[in-house]
Amino acid sequence: MELRQLQYFLKVAQKEHVTQAAEELHVAQSAVSRQIHHLEEELGIDLFMQKGRNLQLTPVGQLFCKRVEGILKDLDRAVGEVHEFLDPEKGEIRIGFPHSLGIHLIPTIVSEFRKRYPNVKFKFKQGMFPTLIRDVLSAEVDLAFVSPFPEKHDQIAGDIVLTEELFAILPQNHPLATEESITLDQLRDDKFILFSKGYSLRPIVWHACLEAGFTPRIAFEGEETDTIRGLVAAGMGVSVLPEMALFQTNPLQPARVRIKSPTVTRTIGLIHRSDEKLPLVAQSFRTFLLDYFGLDNSKTPVK
């Protein structure tokens, strides 16, 4: 069994089409078909079955595909580790984060890190909390910022790097817009603009409202902080956002007011797989981040 056969097999499984797989691999279609045929002969099974004009994995082909994906990912990591050993400052760091951190925090820390290691490359993935957890577990990323921090997870270790205050944001003409601080209860009669279901900030705000004694009435739902901030500024409702999401990106801005009761915060954690050693360059970045946030790098990560 050859590495090339596994690579061709995985590409055909992904594209479900030999011609499209061959085009991406930059080889002749006949070469792909021949290697798949040899692989099936060696295994003594059919990996694919015809479905219209496409190919579909057989049940045993699906099982084999999962194993091949793991093998090739391990091989890629091994090659990367060799390159990092030869020159740790030329590796690639794969990091995931939620959208709200991409406005200011991620650009800032990456810029600071690259001052020390200008040749390091970054691969970024944005996503919601469950997506980021999945990306860490599947080794799509080495490190991820997540909120809230997953306190108990058998396969994930990490550190709480930041606890961030959330603020009420109001239209500029709102009666409370000029107040230094308010209680969340004072917004019980307003309509709220919240993140859509699946975003981690939504339950934080929802539970804070319940703690304040009311259920928020939802006027609109959004998927990006810029959208929510813009709708509030346009007078469509009120919301609650973390300070990190309130950096100005356009002229139309809502008023920001501190919430004195109840206290509304979110934890931001830096996580990684607990059962695997980080690549050298990713470990260097993690050490840098813990120092950046003023944490003791010698302590045992939270599991």
Steps between C-alpha positions, in 0.01 A plus 500: 500500500650834392454849639397621157213249493367632831527859384314423177236299687433782747472761225249286306304444822488875558403595143286190429627521145818363341534777240466779756744323732752462218470870414578603859786251521634621162530147364326303226159350577630158396776523761246561778273219380795260479622575852149460646465168316835375637400608852167314477677190369750507785225542760268253331200734529307761303565844645257683270169437331347688210222747577386675184803680361672506835676250720388427853695327775379155593442438873843339532641781287366754753673312781825487304471870411487606866819309570675640194408855600661443838811343348556787256440763769755327723743492210450872431564576868811284498639682197417832664677398821813409303498840329445672834789308653725622220371858536241564776447856380359399161209281609124552468265568790138394450270689731123528535298780658149647515413800284492746791872444565593562138425873518786597730654225714619255233659765274674652805653180639600368157671830421689490830606137451622564147730773629694219666445230239442674164522179295228310682183445296146499635192311388178639647156343546203691637200323646243460773577321827403144390682543168820613671486209745456262207790660310730452799399137549536417129843671487380759251657759731774476761362766734168677531358790693152408621233664710383388744793293620403128510551422867484121464598312185690171494681572174573871540743689720552871523508822697258781570694793358245775543177584679331780310228741608189535285336840446151610408493667160216740424392733222650848551151646559405239763394655835778310677774564243671770705499304828834388641352167609163327511341182627401250234146511642468853363495353149214256563259699279744529209528261210832316477725423207678175582730253336332208326470166678830315509710806581645495851416863580127437462453278811724733704273797426183292527589366846606846618155633404331213683717575803381861477141378514378511140503309174644709216273576206694438180466747215777364278768232503843533345818303441764772519579766756516768229144419396364510855687820582376664179135403560515640852657821375217525245245492782367148440549385860757451776758231565784386724847450354852442634734797505724334244216512247446874540797634309372751248498379140254749348364849579159379622557379857271417795543636852688276744384481862643291785265245660528518879252224576515214436868472413522368143831349388633232270806280535736458208716188497795383295459127439681211335475122487593347833637174362747643248812708525475830315730559204807702600388819331147474646648440847713813456186694413314360801787598730497849347122529554513392863767759561301760304197446724715497813452131584749262658614268224629246752156418638312188396240572227135468595331179377 
